[in-house]
Every structure is written in structure tokens, then in C-alpha cells.
Amino acid sequence: MTHQSTAAPLAVGPARGLMPEGRAELLWTVQRTLRAHTSLAPRTFEELGLAYDQDRLLVAVTERGDLGGWLLCVRHADGVTQELAGLYVRPGFRGSGTARLLIAAALPGARTSLVLTTRQRFARHLVRHAGFRRCGPRDLVSAQWRGMLADRLRPARLGALISAGPAAGRPTLLRHDRPAESEPCPGCLRPVHDGRAFTARDAAFGTGASSRYAACPHCGHLRQVSTGTDVQDVLCEPASPFTAGAMDSATVERLVYRPRARWLARHGVLSPGSRVLDVGCGTGGFLAHLAVRHGVRGTGVEADPVLAARARARGLAVHQADFTRFETDLRYDVVTLFHLLEHCPDPEAVLWRASSLLAPGGALCVEVPVVGGLAGRLYGAHWFPLLPPFHRHIPSRASLVETLRRACPDGRVDASRPIYLPGEYAVSAALLFEPLLPHPHQRRRLGPAAAAVGSVAALTAAGLSLPLEAASAVLHRVVPLAGHHRMLVRTAGDR
């Protein structure tokens, strides 16, 4: 958004839009100014270039292209907080409202904006005219403190702060919060605001990306309200050799694919000759199990091209496509969606599309992680099945039933049961020490001592969680311990 000044002929907005031709000259000018003023957070040329490319460097320019000032917005890893740092107005433009315009242009960029300044007059101006309020240490959560410290502990910034010493003056911390936004819950459709959302960070796949999740107070459905990653269409986890190998392992076949197939056969929807469509089939492990153990030649749909190619290499009929755009004239006796809905922006649209592909009397099988299990309550934002930013929705059993009822109005829930997947507690506990672990999804340089300490701590935490694993394995059907649920919906008609 570009703001026009009424006091001076200035346009304010992202530098990439207002100064597309003078990128290098602008960055050098900003860097030299930041180095000359230690209170303005020195940056490297690469850091400023990244801010320019991500529209985090705002500028005020005249109609002739003269630069009046700039403001650098530093995003925190929580995805909802930014710190307004590096505000500078050139001498000839001071007193014309340039700083006010830059601040106003920056506020829509984050839910919470922070300013730490030693200029008391500037602080009073922000409080009176920009909607900021003074705050203390207790007004920030730990993620916001980590974001501020991470920026200040950079070598260039730390050296500037030390050289400034006592002359820097007494700092004042200011905070601006946008009003909470409301959206309808995907489960019960009642309005839910994100005022009490929490932040979770990806530890399982090593991306470091974070997401904010808000829970519906009515049905418990957990939805992703924002993500700190720049990837706009996050659907699949990284298709690394480690992930693909796990999908094809004998252990996963024994503990995951075999119980699923037996459950479907026990409820009379799986028999030789059944037409099965497995949506989000990955490398095709479940389809391969059906072909070998049950004589069923199924079809798969997979969005990830790497996983789809690996499945086709095994001789399986797998289409690489977004399921909501998947076109076919065939109708299926069984459509399965195992751990797919949590990835989708609109779960109801996916369920509607799946039900439209069922033959009369066909069955729709859905399996998802659900809120309310013991592991989710125990580990909170560190619960492994949360998997930020890849999982966008974690339904409750109630919200899943409501969504299925709307998407498949002529169907009925024929079977429903909690599912225990081994490792939920152990993996969640081990990932608490993820920064000290050699990560299977990325090359991480760790010293031998750090890697040894992290590995011992993770193994110890996983070992201590084994009693909880055993209790959930035995009691998950009668006590709300399981973190996953499976439902089978039958449509009207005869097969």
C-alpha cells in the first residue's frame, strides 16, 4: 500500500515498488547511514538486499524521485511480530510528517509492531498519534523477546551497541497491536478470532518456519492463521530420501498400512475387485499393500511430483495432481484420505470432491490428527503431529463430523474410532532437543560434543515417554489418549 502525504509531495511504500531502478544505490546509501548512526541497527548489504526483495524496506520519495527517508521492518520468527528499526528521515524532510507516514505504512505488515527507542520525544509522538503504548518486560511473550535478542546479538549490531555504551540513553519499548481478526471456523462455521493464537515452529523437517494456530472455543478445531515462511502454498512435507524411505519401510507397512487395510476389510468395503482411490498416496505404500495382500489394484493421486514419480516407478497407477483439480470419469467404491485434510486450505472442498467420486453405496475413509489427545495437551506447540507450517488444520472429532456432514449430505458415519500411531510421544519428546541433533533432513554442522549431548538428551526424553506410549497403545479406545482419528462414511445406494 502506498501512502500519499498531505504536508509534502511524498509517496511512501516498499522500496521495490517506488525505486525499482536504483536498488544498489539505495542499499549503499542506507547502509552508510546505518553505520554512521549506531542506534539505527547496522546491517550488511546482503541483509538490506533481502529486506528490499521482501518489501520490508519502506521509503518516502518525492515526485522527482528524491529520497526523504526510510524504515526497515524486521520480522520475527513467530510470523506475527515485527520490529520497526532503522527509521531515518533526511534533514531536509524533517518536520513534514515523513516519519509518521513511514510508520503508518509499516503497521499493516504485522499483527504486532514493536519499537525500541531512546528518543523520548519520538516515543511520546508514537503514543499520541500512532496508537502505540508503552510496555514492559511482562508485555512480551518469550517468542518476541527471542526475536529482539536474535537481532541484537548479531556481531555488527552487538559491536555498535557496546560502542554506544551509556551514551545511548534510557530505552523505551513501545507496542502496537492490530485488532484481532475473525474468520469462520472450518468445523462449526462460527466466527473465531486469532487474539489467543499460539506459535509453533517446525522442528521435524528442519526448515525453522513457524506458524500461528487459533483454536475454536466452540468445537475445538485448530486452524493455522498465519505462517512465518515465505512459501505461499505449503502442502507437502519435503520429499527427501529420508521421508520417502520411511513411507516404503517394512515397519510403516506393518504398523500403518496393514491395520488400515484390515479395518476397511472388516467393515465390508474392501474386497478383491474393489475400485479404490487413495488421495495423497505418497510413494504408494498403501496401494502396494492392497495389491499384494488383498488383490486390489487401486489408483492414487499425489500432489508432490517426486513422490508421485517414485510411486509410478513401482508400477502403480498414480496421478500427479492437485486433488481439487483432479478430473476423471470413473467412480470408486472406496476413496481414502489418510492424513491429507490437515494439509489443505479448504478441507470441506476436498471432502466434497472426494464424495463426488464415489459410486452409489461407496465409502469415504478419512484419517487425521485430532486435538484433545494426551500427547497434544502434554506437549502443546511441540506436539509432533502439529507439523507447522505443513499442517493447516487439526480438527476435533466434533468438527470432523460436522464437516463430513456438510460435504457428504447423503452419507452416514458407519464407523469411527481413535487411532494410536506409535512414536507420537517419543518423537515429540526427542524434538524438544532438535537444535542439538544432527538433522536427517538437512546438513547441519554440529561439534561432536554438542551432537553427543543432544543425542543423549533426546534418547533419554524418548525413553521416559515409553510408559505413555504403552498406555496409549492399550487404552486409547476407552480413554481419550490417542492423537488421531479415523472415520468411515457410507453413501446411499447399493454397490
Stockholm file with secondary structure:
# STOCKHOLM 1.0

chainA/1-495         MTHQSTAAPLAVGPARGLMPEGRAELLWTVQRTLRAHTSLAPRTFEELGLAYDQDRLLVAVTERGDLGGWLLCVRHADGVTQELAGLYVRPGFRGSGTARLLIAAALPGARTSLVLTTRQRFARHLVRHAGFRRCGPRDLVSAQWRGMLADRLRPARLGALISAGPAAGRPTLLRHDRPAESEPCPGCLRPVHDGRAFTARDAAFGTGASSRYAACPHCGHLRQVSTGTDVQDVLCEPASPFTAGAMDSATVERLVYRPRARWLARHGVLSPGSRVLDVGCGTGGFLAHLAVRHGVRGTGVEADPVLAARARARGLAVHQADFTRFETDLRYDVVTLFHLLEHCPDPEAVLWRASSLLAPGGALCVEVPVVGGLAGRLYGAHWFPLLPPFHRHIPSRASLVETLRRACPDGRVDASRPIYLPGEYAVSAALLFEPLLPHPHQRRRLGPAAAAVGSVAALTAAGLSLPLEAASAVLHRVVPLAGHHRMLVRTAGDR
#=GR chainA/1-495 SS CCEECSSSSEEEEEHHHHCSSCHHHHHHHHHHHHHHCGGGCCCCHHHHHHHHHTTCEEEEEETTCCEEEEEEEEECTTSSEEEEEEEEECGGGTTTTHHHHHHHHHGGGCSEEEEEESCHHHHHHHHHHSCCEECCGGGSCHHHHHHHHHHHTSHHHHHHHHHHGGGGCCCEEEEEECCCCEEECTTTCCEEESTTCEEEECCSSSCCCEEEEEECTTTCCEEEEEESSSCSCCCSCCCCHHHHHHHTSHHHIIIIIHHHHHHHHHTTCCCTTCCEEEETCTTSHHHHHIIIIICCCCEEEESCHHHHHHHHHTTCEEEESCGGGCCCSCCEEEEEEESCGGGCSCHHHHHHHHHHTEEEEEEEEEEEECTTSHHHHHHGGGCGGGCTTTCCEECCHHHHHHHHHHHCTTEEEEEEEEECCTTHHHHHHHGGGGGGSCCTTSCCCCCHHHHHHHHHHHHHHHHHTHHHHHHHHHHTTTSTTCSEEEEEEEESSCC
#=GC SS_cons         CCEECSSSSEEEEEHHHHCSSCHHHHHHHHHHHHHHCGGGCCCCHHHHHHHHHTTCEEEEEETTCCEEEEEEEEECTTSSEEEEEEEEECGGGTTTTHHHHHHHHHGGGCSEEEEEESCHHHHHHHHHHSCCEECCGGGSCHHHHHHHHHHHTSHHHHHHHHHHGGGGCCCEEEEEECCCCEEECTTTCCEEESTTCEEEECCSSSCCCEEEEEECTTTCCEEEEEESSSCSCCCSCCCCHHHHHHHTSHHHIIIIIHHHHHHHHHTTCCCTTCCEEEETCTTSHHHHHIIIIICCCCEEEESCHHHHHHHHHTTCEEEESCGGGCCCSCCEEEEEEESCGGGCSCHHHHHHHHHHTEEEEEEEEEEEECTTSHHHHHHGGGCGGGCTTTCCEECCHHHHHHHHHHHCTTEEEEEEEEECCTTHHHHHHHGGGGGGSCCTTSCCCCCHHHHHHHHHHHHHHHHHTHHHHHHHHHHTTTSTTCSEEEEEEEESSCC
//
